[in-house]
Amino acid sequence: MAFNIAIDGPAGAGKSTIAKTLAKELGYVYVDTGAMYRAMAYYFLDQGIDKDDEAAINAAVSGADVTIRYEDGAQQVYLNGENITGSLRTEQVGNMASATSIYPAVRTKLVSLQQKLAKTTDVIMDGRDIGTCVLPDAQVKIYLTASVETRAKRRFDELTDKGEPADLAKIAADIEERDYRDMHRDMSPLRQAEDAVLVDSSEMNIEEVVAAIRGIVDEKKGNA
Ligand code: DC
């Protein structure tokens, strides 16, 4: 049976950075499920669909063929045959992904794709509902979080490092709004699975978080 590691947590907690590093260390495949919700959101935006129009979203879902490939170990997301990986990490697409991931038609489609990927492959999968819904039998479950202030500051630094304009208060407000939506939707809301280990990275750097989670994985595998 494949070894599955689930990492859930709110936006900006560092899940993808940590999961990518750990996947490399362990030789596992890193599955970024947020990128799949972003790909669907990208499609809805491209089609001019309103985030609140559930009927239009339901009708559009079947037109969005989202597939995942791994090229040089990195996840590439294809939408209807086109590699759109580079267009997914904008605030606009992230907010649309949060808003449209509440719909069962969107979730059902992507969850089955994620479960197929994890069935035969050792994966580290990150998202919001991995430990609670997608991979309930994952051998390791982590709930990675950090304070809103820390997450907003990290995002602010990331944008300013790239020379992009950034407004700390606006970033913090967006994060709070997204947290609320992700945690309060009806279908598989973001919450810590009962058997997940809580890691609060507010006062930790990347190396410390990787080491902490690596310790949990090694213990589970009997390598500690
Ligand atoms: O992790 P991210 O910021 O790329 O995710 C974008 C949005 O997608 C997030 O706000 C909620 C949704 N999402 C989800 O509902 N379930 C997941 N497993 C991953 C992401």
Boltz pocket constraint, residues with backbone or C-beta under 6 A from the ligand:
constraints:
  - pocket:
      binder: B
      contacts: [[A, 11], [A, 12], [A, 33], [A, 34], [A, 35], [A, 37], [A, 38], [A, 94], [A, 97], [A, 98], [A, 101], [A, 126], [A, 127], [A, 128], [A, 129], [A, 130], [A, 178], [A, 182], [A, 188]]
      max_distance: 6.0
